[in-house]
Amino acid sequence: MPKTRKQKEETVAKLKEATKGAASVVFVGFDRLKVSDERQLRKSLREAGVSYAVSKKTLMKLAVKDMTELPGQVALAWGADAIAPAKGIAQFAKKHEGMMSILGGIFEGKLMDAVAMQAIAAIPTRIELLSMLANVLNAPIRGLAIALSEVAKARWPRPNEQLLNVQFANNERNELISKLNH
């Protein structure tokens, strides 16, 4: 049954609200996507704090000003995190190649093309960036610790090693004495 004018107005209002409140919006092109795959996509996006909606392109054009003509079936993915929608769609598109792609989007209030949104999807998350920073800051300290450890090993052998060296020397001395006595 077709949607009534009121339902269409509600959809446009929902899409306008989503695009205004979101840090980024991704226009997603999909083709031959199974229902089970779409459920999996929605679940993974929901876990990342991203919303996903399929709507008619004419309603999307009313909700998003200056939206260009997009080919095929189009959905929107949006969220409070600026990178999560693009990253979530890009990861899912890698697994389902040919069925889904990023067509463009809105990032920081500006309309972006597909190439720019895919570049945004390649940006590491905040947690990944913090772990990279911690690793970079820790590397010189780790190098110094390893160097000091090697110097210490060279200068001061372990007590057990000294004991073994003394025992080995004593065994050799005892063997020499026993050979001389025979």
C-alpha positions in Angstrom: 0.0 0.0 0.0 1.5 3.4 -0.9 2.4 5.9 1.7 0.0 8.7 2.4 1.2 12.4 2.2 1.3 12.6 6.0 3.5 9.5 6.2 5.8 11.0 3.6 6.0 14.3 5.5 6.9 12.4 8.6 9.6 10.5 6.8 11.0 13.8 5.4 10.9 15.4 8.9 12.7 12.3 10.3 15.4 12.5 7.6 15.9 16.3 8.1 16.3 15.8 11.9 18.8 12.9 11.3 20.9 15.0 9.0 20.9 18.1 11.2 21.8 16.3 14.4 24.4 13.9 12.9 28.1 14.6 12.8 28.1 12.7 9.4 25.7 11.2 7.0 26.6 8.5 4.4 24.6 7.9 1.2 24.7 4.2 0.7 24.0 2.5 -2.6 22.9 -1.1 -2.4 21.8 -3.7 -5.0 20.8 -7.4 -4.6 21.3 -7.2 -0.8 19.7 -10.0 1.0 17.4 -9.3 4.0 19.6 -11.4 6.3 22.6 -9.3 5.2 20.7 -6.1 5.8 19.8 -7.3 9.3 23.4 -8.1 10.0 24.4 -4.6 8.7 21.8 -2.9 10.9 23.0 -4.8 13.9 26.6 -4.0 13.4 25.8 -0.3 12.8 23.6 -0.2 15.8 26.5 -1.5 18.0 28.7 1.3 16.6 26.0 3.9 17.5 25.0 4.4 13.8 21.4 4.6 12.5 20.4 3.3 9.1 17.3 4.0 7.0 16.1 3.2 3.5 13.9 5.8 1.8 12.8 7.0 -1.6 15.3 9.3 -3.3 12.6 11.9 -3.8 12.0 12.1 -0.1 15.8 12.2 0.6 16.1 15.1 -1.8 13.5 17.0 0.1 15.3 16.3 3.4 18.8 17.0 2.2 19.4 20.2 0.3 21.8 20.3 -2.6 21.8 16.5 -2.9 22.9 15.3 -6.3 21.2 12.6 -8.3 22.3 9.2 -6.9 22.1 6.0 -9.0 20.2 2.9 -7.9 18.6 2.2 -4.5 19.9 4.5 -1.8 19.9 4.4 2.0 21.2 6.8 4.7 23.6 5.9 7.6 24.2 8.6 10.2 25.5 8.9 13.7 26.9 11.2 16.4 30.5 10.0 15.7 31.9 11.7 12.6 33.7 8.6 11.3 31.6 5.6 12.5 28.9 5.7 9.8 31.4 5.7 6.9 33.7 3.2 8.6 30.8 0.8 9.3 29.5 0.9 5.8 32.9 0.6 4.2 33.7 -2.5 6.4 30.4 -4.1 5.4 30.9 -3.2 1.7 34.3 -5.0 1.8 32.6 -8.2 2.9 29.7 -7.8 0.4 31.6 -6.5 -2.7 29.4 -5.4 -5.5 26.2 -5.3 -3.4 26.9 -2.1 -1.4 28.9 1.1 -1.9 29.4 4.6 -0.5 27.9 7.1 -2.9 28.7 10.2 -1.0 27.6 12.0 2.2 27.6 14.9 4.5 30.6 15.5 6.7 30.7 18.5 9.1 27.8 20.1 7.3 29.3 19.9 3.9 28.2 17.7 1.0 31.0 15.2 0.0 31.5 12.9 -2.9 32.1 9.1 -2.7 35.9 9.5 -2.8 36.0 11.9 0.1 33.7 9.7 2.2 35.8 6.6 1.5 38.8 8.6 2.6 37.0 9.4 5.8 36.1 5.8 6.3 39.9 4.9 6.2 40.6 7.2 9.2 41.4 5.2 12.3 39.0 5.5 15.2 39.9 7.5 18.3 40.8 4.4 20.3 43.1 3.2 17.5 44.8 6.6 17.3 45.3 6.7 21.1 46.9 3.2 21.0 49.2 4.3 18.2 50.2 7.4 20.1 50.9 5.3 23.2 53.1 2.9 21.2 55.0 5.8 19.6 55.6 7.4 23.1 56.6 4.0 24.6 59.1 3.0 21.8 62.1 5.1 23.0 61.6 4.0 26.6 61.4 0.4 25.5 64.6 0.8 23.4 66.4 2.3 26.3 65.3 -0.5 28.6 66.5 -3.1 26.2 69.9 -1.4 25.7 70.5 -1.1 29.4 69.5 -4.7 29.9 72.1 -5.8 27.3 74.8 -3.6 28.9 74.0 -5.1 32.3 74.2 -8.6 30.9 77.6 -7.9 29.3 79.1 -6.3 32.4 77.6 -8.3 35.2 76.9 -11.9 34.5 74.2 -13.5 36.6 75.3 -15.0 39.9 74.1 -18.5 38.8 76.3 -18.1 35.7 79.3 -17.2 37.9 78.6 -20.2 40.1 78.5 -22.5 37.0 81.7 -21.0 35.7 83.4 -21.7 39.1 82.0 -25.3 39.2 83.1 -25.9 35.6 86.6 -24.6 36.4 86.8 -26.8 39.5 85.7 -29.9 37.5 88.4 -29.2 34.9 91.0 -28.7 37.7 89.9 -32.0 39.3 90.2 -33.8 36.0 93.7 -32.5 35.5 94.8 -33.5 39.0 93.3 -36.9 38.5 95.2 -37.3 35.2 98.4 -36.2 36.8 98.0 -38.7 39.6 97.5 -41.6 37.3 
